[in-house]
Amino acid sequence: MNGGVAPPPPAPSPSPPSHRRLPDFLQSVNLKYVKLGYHYLITHLLTLLLLPLMAVIILEAGRTDPDDLLQLWVHLQYNLVSVLVLSAVLVFGATVYVLTRPRPVYLVDFACYKPPDHLKVRFEEFLHHSKLCGFSDDALEFQRKILERSGLSEETYVPEAMHLIPPEPTMANARAEAESVMFGALDNLFKSTGVKPKDIGILVVNCSLFNPTPSLSAMIVNKYKLRGNIRSFNLGGMGCSAGVIAVDLARDMLQVHRNTYAVVVSTENITQNWYFGNRKSMLIPNCLFRVGGAAVLLSNRGADRRRAKYCLKHVVRTHKGADQKAFSCVYQEQDSEGKTGVSLSKDLMAIAGGALKTNITTLGPLVLPISEQLLFFATLVAKKTFNAKIKPYIPDFKLAFEHFCIHAGGRAVIDELEKNLQLEPVHVEASRMTLHRFGNTSSSSIWYELAYMEAKGRVRRGHRIWQIAFGSGFKCNSAVWQALRNVRPSPESPWEDCIDRYPVELVDGFATNNSQQ
């Protein structure tokens, strides 16, 4: 809940335009991040080049005449030392290859939590409850304008405790929210995959602002009676990009532990993190964040490839926390009245743009076709070498990916990414519709977006999906998946009962009466 949010453009207390838009990526590119991307690329290529070499050797051996093989054997009988050395080298090389090659990580399936209808909140109800909670008239008007231009519909969900008058943000209610979200998603995941909880060897849970004792991961172990030697992790305070971080951690664990399953649970908790003060920079999360969560089943078992939906290709993580402005741009603190909330800096959009630029500069060499890389690298070298006044070539990422899952942090973030990455409306459709239907569900929003694409029947075999998320710290993280088959939506898809109504046309954040399939 504490990352990846952008104030909608018409906020009553406007900041200078430079603070409210992503910076133009054409202005500067840091060469060291290009080098880092090529380092990742070369690391993967060295492993891949061994495969065709081994294939050529086997093919040539198969074509060799038996008499030649007999003569070779007779010759080798008199060169025992050479045979032993060659054998040792081959065994050593094969051992190194087997031990160092990355094991494929498959996404078997995932499930997103859909709250019950009685938790839906209409704008008038939201503002009425806010008024009863003692917000000032100025704060109420501010929230009204944010809601109207946020891109959210009146079908998003807030937790049970926030529907009560007065609200009851107790520990018990916060635990109840966490349990309903996590267990709801996990129940659907186990049902759709047929995997037994006892088969899970790795568990990673991320929730930024609610970290009780025992931990959320321990709550899951207790609920499903997971085995005693499970490797469990609980990530806290890492913002809206923590879902990708959790996937990265699970991938690393799957490289070490063979023949097992990993479950990633991404969620956020609203009950104890609602802001009841009047500082405008801390009121925006109240208007955007909503109940949601997702559970993802990963596997390194070769037998699961046949039924898996996706294969994880790359994860690229960028952390700008060394810079003080980036570190404090999304900051949990108390206001002058001692009321706790998450404050959003006016520099948030510029900082997010810088983190994104770094991330995609590193990601580019891993995913872009060679033609785009050559154009990008040539203009970059010309600029750095000759100090030429030319803008670096920004590659066309539409050639690298068929689908984009941009974290639904806010309407302004989606608008600016669409513009700066030169995307078409269809590429950001999943993000806009997820924000409209479910609001900002924090780290799980990228899974609601992928579920939207599946529900629309758009994900085909070989398609590449780019998930990108922002979080406090400040972080920008990317995950790249490739579809292993024509993907059908899961039986318990959160879009099951409403996908025919989407996409809706949004004008200034409002949905019109016209929709299209």
BATORDREN-570356 format. One record per residue (C-alpha): residue number from 0; residue in three letters; x negated, y negated, z negated. Coordinates in Angstrom, 3 decimals. Each point is the difference from the previous one (the first is absolute). Layout:
<nuzas>
k_r_xx_yy_zz
NUM_ALA_X_Y_Z $
...
</nuzas>
This chain:
<nuzas>
k_r_xx_yy_zz
0_MET_0.000_0.000_0.000 $
1_ASN_-2.939_-2.333_-0.440 $
2_GLY_-1.341_-0.221_3.497 $
3_GLY_0.776_-0.551_3.672 $
4_VAL_2.740_-2.606_-0.486 $
5_ALA_0.228_-3.163_2.037 $
6_PRO_2.175_-2.994_-0.820 $
7_PRO_2.629_-0.435_2.730 $
8_PRO_-0.649_-3.061_2.182 $
9_PRO_2.751_-2.297_-1.315 $
10_ALA_-1.024_0.016_-3.682 $
11_PRO_1.155_-3.186_-1.756 $
12_SER_-3.529_-0.836_-1.125 $
13_PRO_-1.847_0.198_3.314 $
14_SER_-3.728_0.307_0.167 $
15_PRO_-2.136_-1.133_2.919 $
16_PRO_0.518_2.046_3.172 $
17_SER_-3.543_1.394_-0.231 $
18_HIS_0.945_1.736_-3.241 $
19_ARG_3.208_1.487_1.322 $
20_ARG_-1.205_1.658_3.179 $
21_LEU_-2.521_2.671_0.720 $
22_PRO_-3.251_-1.448_1.369 $
23_ASP_-0.640_0.331_3.725 $
24_PHE_-2.055_3.178_0.423 $
25_LEU_-1.540_-1.469_3.154 $
26_GLN_-2.029_-2.518_-1.985 $
27_SER_-2.570_2.302_-1.605 $
28_VAL_-0.986_3.633_-0.292 $
29_ASN_-2.622_1.216_-2.468 $
30_LEU_-2.576_2.167_1.765 $
31_LYS_-0.750_2.124_-3.073 $
32_TYR_3.528_1.430_0.036 $
33_VAL_-0.372_0.885_3.691 $
34_LYS_-3.202_1.860_-0.936 $
35_LEU_1.836_1.796_-2.789 $
36_GLY_2.679_1.154_2.422 $
37_TYR_-2.589_1.360_2.424 $
38_HIS_-1.780_1.724_-2.891 $
39_TYR_3.221_1.876_-0.756 $
40_LEU_0.409_0.807_3.685 $
41_ILE_-3.527_1.379_0.426 $
42_THR_0.365_2.073_-3.167 $
43_HIS_3.027_1.729_1.517 $
44_LEU_-1.581_0.348_3.456 $
45_LEU_-3.104_1.804_-1.273 $
46_THR_2.248_2.716_-1.362 $
47_LEU_2.137_0.188_3.129 $
48_LEU_-3.001_0.232_2.349 $
49_LEU_-1.040_3.314_-1.549 $
50_LEU_3.175_1.664_1.258 $
51_PRO_-0.580_-0.425_3.776 $
52_LEU_-3.678_0.932_-0.483 $
53_MET_0.967_3.286_-1.640 $
54_ALA_2.596_0.623_2.716 $
55_VAL_-2.607_-0.482_2.751 $
56_ILE_-2.414_2.425_-1.684 $
57_ILE_2.674_2.687_-0.325 $
58_LEU_1.132_-0.513_3.612 $
59_GLU_-3.515_0.279_1.380 $
60_ALA_-0.661_3.106_-2.090 $
61_GLY_3.110_1.605_1.453 $
62_ARG_-1.236_-0.632_3.548 $
63_THR_-3.465_1.513_-0.612 $
64_ASP_-0.832_3.274_1.810 $
65_PRO_-0.350_3.038_-2.340 $
66_ASP_-3.483_0.744_1.402 $
67_ASP_-1.115_-3.509_-0.952 $
68_LEU_1.315_0.512_-3.509 $
69_LEU_-1.922_3.310_-0.249 $
70_GLN_-3.227_-1.687_1.110 $
71_LEU_0.603_-2.778_-2.513 $
72_TRP_0.467_2.572_-2.776 $
73_VAL_-3.256_1.781_0.922 $
74_HIS_-1.812_-3.317_0.030 $
75_LEU_1.403_-0.997_-3.373 $
76_GLN_-1.143_3.300_-1.535 $
77_TYR_-3.545_-1.259_0.391 $
78_ASN_0.849_-3.445_-1.378 $
79_LEU_1.538_0.862_-3.356 $
80_VAL_-1.033_-3.299_-1.584 $
81_SER_1.791_-1.984_2.710 $
82_VAL_3.124_2.094_-0.442 $
83_LEU_0.025_-0.531_-3.753 $
84_VAL_-0.553_-3.754_0.326 $
85_LEU_2.699_-0.339_2.656 $
86_SER_2.442_2.046_-2.061 $
87_ALA_-0.699_-2.089_-3.097 $
88_VAL_0.587_-3.207_1.943 $
89_LEU_3.281_1.288_1.427 $
90_VAL_1.222_1.189_-3.382 $
91_PHE_-1.017_-3.270_-1.646 $
92_GLY_1.683_-2.078_2.707 $
93_ALA_3.210_2.025_-0.166 $
94_THR_0.037_-0.261_-3.797 $
95_VAL_-0.479_-3.777_0.082 $
96_TYR_2.760_-0.357_2.577 $
97_VAL_2.474_2.103_-1.984 $
98_LEU_-0.767_-1.766_-3.279 $
99_THR_0.002_-3.578_1.313 $
100_ARG_2.770_-0.034_2.588 $
101_PRO_3.132_-1.769_-1.253 $
102_ARG_2.915_2.345_-0.534 $
103_PRO_3.217_-1.022_1.761 $
104_VAL_2.623_-1.483_-2.301 $
105_TYR_3.572_0.619_1.080 $
106_LEU_3.136_-1.854_-1.037 $
107_VAL_2.543_2.787_-0.338 $
108_ASP_2.923_-2.303_-0.807 $
109_PHE_0.990_-2.992_-2.119 $
110_ALA_3.142_-1.201_-1.747 $
111_CYS_1.230_-3.487_-0.900 $
112_TYR_2.317_-0.670_-2.917 $
113_LYS_3.396_-1.452_0.758 $
114_PRO_1.660_-1.519_-3.109 $
115_PRO_3.727_0.469_-0.670 $
116_ASP_2.395_-2.572_1.438 $
117_HIS_0.968_-1.480_-3.366 $
118_LEU_-3.529_-1.473_-0.280 $
119_LYS_0.469_-2.191_3.072 $
120_VAL_-0.179_-3.720_-0.700 $
121_ARG_1.741_-2.722_1.972 $
122_PHE_-1.457_-3.495_0.091 $
123_GLU_2.870_-1.580_-1.913 $
124_GLU_-0.248_2.672_-2.678 $
125_PHE_-3.763_-0.536_-0.197 $
126_LEU_0.394_-3.763_-0.455 $
127_HIS_2.882_0.374_-2.459 $
128_HIS_-2.046_2.318_-2.201 $
129_SER_-2.984_-2.337_0.268 $
130_LYS_2.160_-2.899_-1.175 $
131_LEU_1.224_1.993_-2.986 $
132_CYS_-3.636_0.801_-0.852 $
133_GLY_-0.704_-3.710_-0.505 $
134_PHE_-1.906_-0.976_3.136 $
135_SER_-0.043_-3.738_0.689 $
136_ASP_2.062_-1.476_2.829 $
137_ASP_-3.193_-0.741_1.923 $
138_ALA_-1.183_3.609_-0.366 $
139_LEU_3.414_1.319_1.078 $
140_GLU_0.008_-2.168_3.121 $
141_PHE_-3.546_1.122_0.787 $
142_GLN_0.990_3.668_-0.256 $
143_ARG_3.078_-0.583_2.136 $
144_LYS_-2.095_-1.455_2.828 $
145_ILE_-2.543_2.791_-0.270 $
146_LEU_2.715_2.671_0.187 $
147_GLU_1.713_-1.597_2.983 $
148_ARG_-3.198_-0.118_2.047 $
149_SER_-1.719_3.115_-1.342 $
150_GLY_1.154_2.440_2.666 $
151_LEU_1.647_2.185_-2.684 $
152_SER_3.563_1.245_0.350 $
153_GLU_2.559_0.245_-2.785 $
154_GLU_-0.445_3.786_-0.153 $
155_THR_-3.339_0.121_-1.820 $
156_TYR_-0.266_1.469_-3.491 $
157_VAL_-1.025_-1.201_-3.445 $
158_PRO_-0.311_2.294_-3.054 $
159_GLU_2.838_0.756_-2.375 $
160_ALA_-1.428_-2.212_-2.759 $
161_MET_0.183_-3.077_2.248 $
162_HIS_3.729_0.536_0.626 $
163_LEU_0.732_-0.329_-3.701 $
164_ILE_0.919_-3.325_-1.631 $
165_PRO_-2.239_-0.836_-1.669 $
166_PRO_-2.694_2.096_1.746 $
167_GLU_-1.660_2.701_-2.092 $
168_PRO_-3.656_0.268_1.105 $
169_THR_-0.833_2.607_-2.626 $
170_MET_-2.662_2.707_0.166 $
171_ALA_2.717_2.643_0.073 $
172_ASN_1.692_-1.625_3.001 $
173_ALA_-3.334_-0.421_1.787 $
174_ARG_-0.721_3.696_-0.499 $
175_ALA_3.490_0.832_1.262 $
176_GLU_-0.616_-2.020_3.178 $
177_ALA_-3.363_1.682_0.571 $
178_GLU_1.464_3.458_-0.536 $
179_SER_2.959_-0.543_2.328 $
180_VAL_-2.246_-1.286_2.808 $
181_MET_-2.881_2.472_-0.301 $
182_PHE_2.106_3.081_-0.730 $
183_GLY_2.531_-0.929_2.683 $
184_ALA_-2.715_-0.206_2.662 $
185_LEU_-1.768_3.160_-1.223 $
186_ASP_3.219_2.035_-0.125 $
187_ASN_0.633_-0.849_3.646 $
188_LEU_-3.613_0.754_0.931 $
189_PHE_-0.049_3.441_-1.607 $
190_LYS_3.407_0.779_1.508 $
191_SER_-1.004_-0.950_3.558 $
192_THR_-3.403_1.739_-0.044 $
193_GLY_0.796_3.084_-2.067 $
194_VAL_-3.254_-0.463_-1.908 $
195_LYS_0.120_1.062_-3.632 $
196_PRO_-1.230_-2.502_-2.619 $
197_LYS_-2.413_2.648_-1.321 $
198_ASP_-1.790_-0.057_3.364 $
199_ILE_-1.027_-3.653_-0.402 $
200_GLY_-3.692_-0.315_-0.840 $
201_ILE_-0.424_-3.795_0.174 $
202_LEU_2.331_-2.779_-1.176 $
203_VAL_-0.574_-3.730_0.573 $
204_VAL_2.520_-2.561_-1.295 $
205_ASN_-0.237_-3.741_0.560 $
206_CYS_2.123_-2.615_-1.753 $
207_SER_-1.463_-3.438_-0.522 $
208_LEU_1.842_-1.622_-2.903 $
209_PHE_1.423_2.827_-2.108 $
210_ASN_-2.560_2.264_-1.630 $
211_PRO_1.410_1.631_-3.129 $
212_THR_-1.529_2.667_-2.213 $
213_PRO_0.320_2.857_0.865 $
214_SER_-0.662_-1.030_3.581 $
215_LEU_2.375_0.221_2.947 $
216_SER_-2.029_2.907_1.376 $
217_ALA_0.414_1.792_-3.340 $
218_MET_3.769_-0.567_0.229 $
219_ILE_-0.010_1.810_3.342 $
220_VAL_-2.141_2.852_-1.343 $
221_ASN_2.433_0.398_-2.885 $
222_LYS_3.133_-0.185_2.150 $
223_TYR_-1.100_2.550_2.617 $
224_LYS_-2.200_2.126_-2.272 $
225_LEU_-3.025_-0.381_2.242 $
226_ARG_-2.925_2.317_-0.626 $
227_GLY_-2.491_-0.704_-2.752 $
228_ASN_-3.053_-0.490_2.214 $
229_ILE_1.612_-2.611_2.266 $
230_ARG_-2.192_-2.978_0.926 $
231_SER_2.240_-2.945_-0.867 $
232_PHE_-0.681_-3.714_0.418 $
233_ASN_1.974_-3.108_-0.976 $
234_LEU_-0.863_-3.228_1.853 $
235_GLY_1.149_-3.265_-1.579 $
236_GLY_-0.316_-3.715_0.718 $
237_MET_-1.011_0.484_3.647 $
238_GLY_2.935_-1.730_1.672 $
239_CYS_1.946_0.746_3.137 $
240_SER_-2.942_1.549_1.855 $
241_ALA_-0.436_2.741_-2.613 $
242_GLY_1.958_2.499_2.083 $
243_VAL_-2.825_0.140_2.548 $
244_ILE_-2.552_0.154_-2.832 $
245_ALA_1.878_2.983_-1.468 $
246_VAL_-0.039_1.757_3.381 $
247_ASP_-3.745_-0.663_0.277 $
248_LEU_-0.630_1.457_-3.460 $
249_ALA_2.102_3.069_0.821 $
250_ARG_-1.926_0.454_3.249 $
251_ASP_-3.327_-0.095_-1.847 $
252_MET_1.256_2.573_-2.497 $
253_LEU_1.201_2.242_2.829 $
254_GLN_-3.518_-0.065_1.450 $
255_VAL_-1.283_1.565_-3.213 $
256_HIS_2.786_2.392_-0.997 $
257_ARG_0.834_2.566_2.669 $
258_ASN_3.319_1.487_1.017 $
259_THR_2.280_-2.172_-2.122 $
260_TYR_2.727_-2.645_0.039 $
261_ALA_-0.151_-3.602_-1.162 $
262_VAL_3.023_-2.120_-0.900 $
263_VAL_-0.146_-3.807_0.127 $
264_VAL_2.752_-1.963_-1.759 $
265_SER_0.201_-3.747_0.695 $
266_THR_2.412_-2.224_-1.896 $
267_GLU_0.423_-3.221_-1.953 $
268_ASN_1.993_-0.804_-3.119 $
269_ILE_2.196_-3.078_-0.267 $
270_THR_1.750_0.396_-3.358 $
271_GLN_-2.746_-1.385_-2.227 $
272_ASN_-1.488_-2.301_2.624 $
273_TRP_2.896_-2.348_0.735 $
274_TYR_-0.981_-3.631_-0.548 $
275_PHE_2.402_-2.000_-2.187 $
276_GLY_-1.748_-3.384_0.219 $
277_ASN_0.322_-2.979_2.343 $
278_ARG_-3.437_-0.298_1.638 $
279_LYS_0.638_0.205_3.743 $
280_SER_-3.211_1.825_0.909 $
281_MET_1.099_2.831_-2.321 $
282_LEU_3.653_0.151_1.116 $
283_ILE_-0.668_1.320_3.519 $
284_PRO_-0.595_3.650_-1.062 $
285_ASN_3.467_0.005_-1.638 $
286_CYS_1.523_-0.817_3.384 $
287_LEU_-1.986_2.468_2.129 $
288_PHE_-0.871_3.108_-2.020 $
289_ARG_2.515_2.819_-0.149 $
290_VAL_0.262_3.595_-1.235 $
291_GLY_-1.716_2.622_2.150 $
292_GLY_-2.587_2.749_0.086 $
293_ALA_-1.422_2.778_2.152 $
294_ALA_-1.560_3.440_-0.453 $
295_VAL_-2.441_1.410_2.582 $
296_LEU_-1.194_3.613_0.365 $
297_LEU_-3.535_0.403_1.384 $
298_SER_-1.792_3.257_0.750 $
299_ASN_-3.409_1.263_1.118 $
300_ARG_1.316_3.490_0.738 $
301_GLY_-0.521_0.989_3.627 $
302_ALA_3.266_1.921_0.005 $
303_ASP_1.920_-3.242_-0.683 $
304_ARG_-1.052_-1.610_3.272 $
305_ARG_2.844_1.744_1.835 $
306_ARG_2.687_-1.588_-2.168 $
307_ALA_-1.700_-3.272_-0.945 $
308_LYS_1.230_-3.276_1.438 $
309_TYR_-3.254_-1.965_0.098 $
310_CYS_-3.748_0.266_-0.360 $
311_LEU_-1.934_-2.716_-1.855 $
312_LYS_-2.644_-1.472_2.321 $
313_HIS_-1.455_-3.029_-1.797 $
314_VAL_0.257_-2.069_-3.166 $
315_VAL_-1.681_-3.431_-0.130 $
316_ARG_0.037_-1.981_-3.238 $
317_THR_-0.918_-3.666_-0.456 $
318_HIS_-0.450_-1.650_-3.405 $
319_LYS_-0.464_-3.779_-0.376 $
320_GLY_-0.095_-0.011_-3.793 $
321_ALA_-3.527_-1.473_-0.107 $
322_ASP_1.517_-3.318_1.086 $
323_GLN_1.689_-1.804_-2.896 $
324_LYS_2.824_-1.452_2.100 $
325_ALA_0.785_3.422_1.437 $
326_PHE_-0.176_1.596_-3.438 $
327_SER_2.486_-2.437_-1.560 $
328_CYS_2.408_-0.622_2.903 $
329_VAL_2.431_2.623_-1.374 $
330_TYR_-0.299_-0.175_-3.779 $
331_GLN_2.070_1.308_-2.874 $
332_GLU_0.135_-2.556_-2.790 $
333_GLN_2.199_-1.874_-2.442 $
334_ASP_1.527_-3.380_0.766 $
335_SER_0.004_-2.974_-2.385 $
336_GLU_2.955_1.527_-1.866 $
337_GLY_-1.747_3.343_-0.494 $
338_LYS_2.107_1.848_2.596 $
339_THR_-1.911_2.583_2.025 $
340_GLY_0.139_0.217_3.775 $
341_VAL_-2.086_0.271_3.145 $
342_SER_-1.210_-3.304_1.407 $
343_LEU_-0.613_-0.424_3.732 $
344_SER_-2.649_-2.473_1.121 $
345_LYS_0.559_-2.455_2.841 $
346_ASP_-3.147_1.491_1.588 $
347_LEU_1.534_3.480_0.225 $
348_MET_0.673_-0.002_3.733 $
349_ALA_-3.484_-1.265_0.906 $
350_ILE_-1.622_2.591_-2.284 $
351_ALA_2.158_2.780_1.440 $
352_GLY_-1.051_-1.068_3.476 $
353_GLY_-3.682_0.147_-0.904 $
354_ALA_0.388_3.479_-1.499 $
355_LEU_1.923_1.183_3.046 $
356_LYS_-2.639_-1.360_2.365 $
357_THR_-2.716_1.893_-1.857 $
358_ASN_2.057_3.176_-0.043 $
359_ILE_0.872_0.087_3.684 $
360_THR_-3.541_-0.949_0.989 $
361_THR_-1.211_3.137_-1.786 $
362_LEU_2.880_2.121_1.285 $
363_GLY_-0.351_-1.052_3.648 $
364_PRO_-2.984_2.175_0.995 $
365_LEU_1.738_3.072_-1.427 $
366_VAL_3.249_-0.295_1.931 $
367_LEU_-0.313_-2.298_3.014 $
368_PRO_-0.639_1.293_3.534 $
369_ILE_-3.512_-0.617_1.312 $
370_SER_1.160_-2.731_2.410 $
371_GLU_1.347_-2.112_-2.852 $
372_GLN_-3.129_0.596_-2.077 $
373_LEU_-2.290_-1.115_2.824 $
374_LEU_1.924_-3.240_0.542 $
375_PHE_0.076_-0.690_-3.723 $
376_PHE_-3.691_0.801_-0.534 $
377_ALA_-1.194_-1.947_3.058 $
378_THR_1.745_-3.222_-0.998 $
379_LEU_-1.135_0.410_-3.595 $
380_VAL_-3.662_0.496_0.987 $
381_ALA_0.175_-2.965_2.369 $
382_LYS_1.332_-2.205_-2.751 $
383_LYS_-2.542_1.156_-2.601 $
384_THR_-3.010_0.054_2.339 $
385_PHE_0.513_-3.089_2.122 $
386_ASN_2.148_-1.940_-2.455 $
387_ALA_2.452_-0.371_2.816 $
388_LYS_3.211_-1.877_-0.656 $
389_ILE_2.193_2.893_0.983 $
390_LYS_2.643_1.704_-2.053 $
391_PRO_-0.609_3.660_-0.858 $
392_TYR_2.197_2.409_1.901 $
393_ILE_2.703_1.384_-2.264 $
394_PRO_0.676_3.585_1.102 $
395_ASP_3.463_1.155_0.951 $
396_PHE_0.949_2.363_-2.817 $
397_LYS_3.101_1.029_1.940 $
398_LEU_-2.399_2.150_2.055 $
399_ALA_-1.132_1.792_-3.160 $
400_PHE_3.363_0.574_-1.704 $
401_GLU_3.524_0.795_1.064 $
402_HIS_1.546_-0.917_-3.362 $
403_PHE_-0.739_-2.594_-2.686 $
404_CYS_1.003_0.248_-3.666 $
405_ILE_-0.728_-3.480_-1.349 $
406_HIS_0.663_-0.325_-3.715 $
407_ALA_3.389_-1.683_-0.424 $
408_GLY_-1.332_-2.535_-2.493 $
409_GLY_1.958_-2.901_1.379 $
410_ARG_1.351_-1.532_3.147 $
411_ALA_-2.921_-2.413_0.397 $
412_VAL_-2.623_2.792_-0.080 $
413_ILE_1.812_1.970_2.696 $
414_ASP_0.476_-3.105_2.173 $
415_GLU_-3.670_-0.956_-0.161 $
416_LEU_-1.313_3.503_0.645 $
417_GLU_2.277_0.295_3.008 $
418_LYS_-1.455_-3.230_1.335 $
419_ASN_-3.679_0.545_-0.791 $
420_LEU_-0.138_3.612_1.190 $
421_GLN_2.083_-0.917_3.059 $
422_LEU_2.597_2.661_-0.725 $
423_GLU_3.389_0.418_1.604 $
424_PRO_3.219_-0.218_-2.062 $
425_VAL_0.413_3.781_0.212 $
426_HIS_-3.362_0.485_-1.729 $
427_VAL_1.122_-1.893_-3.120 $
428_GLU_3.596_1.204_0.138 $
429_ALA_-0.526_2.700_-2.636 $
430_SER_-1.550_-2.516_-2.390 $
431_ARG_2.764_-2.579_0.456 $
432_MET_2.782_2.559_-0.348 $
433_THR_-1.585_1.555_-3.100 $
434_LEU_-0.241_-3.442_-1.594 $
435_HIS_3.617_-0.641_0.967 $
436_ARG_1.442_3.297_-1.254 $
437_PHE_-2.196_0.802_-3.027 $
438_GLY_-1.912_-3.207_-0.792 $
439_ASN_-3.638_0.021_-1.051 $
440_THR_-0.457_3.415_-1.634 $
441_SER_-3.721_-0.689_-0.515 $
442_SER_-2.408_2.821_0.876 $
443_SER_2.774_2.294_1.251 $
444_SER_1.255_-2.392_2.699 $
445_ILE_-2.280_1.481_2.680 $
446_TRP_1.719_3.378_-0.502 $
447_TYR_3.489_-1.468_0.386 $
448_GLU_-1.271_-1.490_3.264 $
449_LEU_-1.330_3.333_1.259 $
450_ALA_3.311_1.602_-1.000 $
451_TYR_1.772_-2.659_2.114 $
452_MET_-2.056_0.919_3.080 $
453_GLU_0.721_3.679_-0.556 $
454_ALA_3.725_-0.673_-0.405 $
455_LYS_-0.062_-1.854_3.321 $
456_GLY_-1.675_3.014_1.662 $
457_ARG_-2.951_-2.058_1.207 $
458_VAL_-2.942_2.022_-1.358 $
459_ARG_-1.282_2.456_2.616 $
460_ARG_-2.853_2.476_0.049 $
461_GLY_-3.356_-1.790_0.229 $
462_HIS_1.345_-3.393_-1.057 $
463_ARG_-2.227_-2.000_-2.347 $
464_ILE_1.392_-1.904_-2.986 $
465_TRP_-1.738_-2.880_-1.756 $
466_GLN_1.039_-0.630_-3.597 $
467_ILE_-1.350_-3.257_-1.386 $
468_ALA_0.650_-1.466_-3.451 $
469_PHE_-1.133_-2.912_-2.160 $
470_GLY_-0.418_-0.057_-3.763 $
471_SER_-1.228_-2.046_-2.923 $
472_GLY_-3.715_-0.125_-0.603 $
473_PHE_0.047_-0.912_2.954 $
474_LYS_0.140_3.101_2.201 $
475_CYS_0.935_0.928_3.548 $
476_ASN_0.114_3.733_0.772 $
477_SER_0.757_1.986_3.151 $
478_ALA_0.904_3.624_0.639 $
479_VAL_0.169_1.542_3.477 $
480_TRP_2.100_3.103_0.688 $
481_GLN_0.552_2.063_3.128 $
482_ALA_3.232_1.880_0.635 $
483_LEU_-0.504_3.738_0.475 $
484_ARG_3.429_0.535_1.563 $
485_ASN_3.174_-1.787_0.996 $
486_VAL_1.105_-1.072_-3.462 $
487_ARG_3.552_0.354_-1.202 $
488_PRO_1.203_-1.883_-3.087 $
489_SER_0.066_1.836_-3.301 $
490_PRO_3.445_1.262_-1.126 $
491_GLU_0.063_-2.478_-2.893 $
492_SER_-1.088_-3.064_1.993 $
493_PRO_0.827_-3.321_-1.719 $
494_TRP_1.278_-1.242_3.361 $
495_GLU_2.355_2.929_0.587 $
496_ASP_3.254_-1.878_-0.629 $
497_CYS_-0.928_-3.342_1.544 $
498_ILE_-2.492_0.511_2.851 $
499_ASP_2.733_-0.489_2.625 $
500_ARG_0.459_-3.583_-1.250 $
501_TYR_-3.648_-0.872_0.605 $
502_PRO_-1.764_-1.964_1.229 $
503_VAL_1.964_-3.075_-0.968 $
504_GLU_-0.796_-3.375_1.505 $
505_LEU_-1.423_-2.461_-2.503 $
506_VAL_0.257_-3.765_0.448 $
507_ASP_-1.847_-2.084_-2.605 $
508_GLY_0.057_2.973_-2.332 $
509_PHE_3.732_0.667_0.414 $
510_ALA_1.457_3.039_1.772 $
511_THR_2.392_-0.811_2.848 $
512_ASN_3.050_2.037_0.899 $
513_ASN_-1.766_1.398_3.052 $
514_SER_-2.105_3.148_-0.316 $
515_GLN_-1.697_2.186_2.539 $
516_GLN_-1.034_3.632_0.144 $
</nuzas>
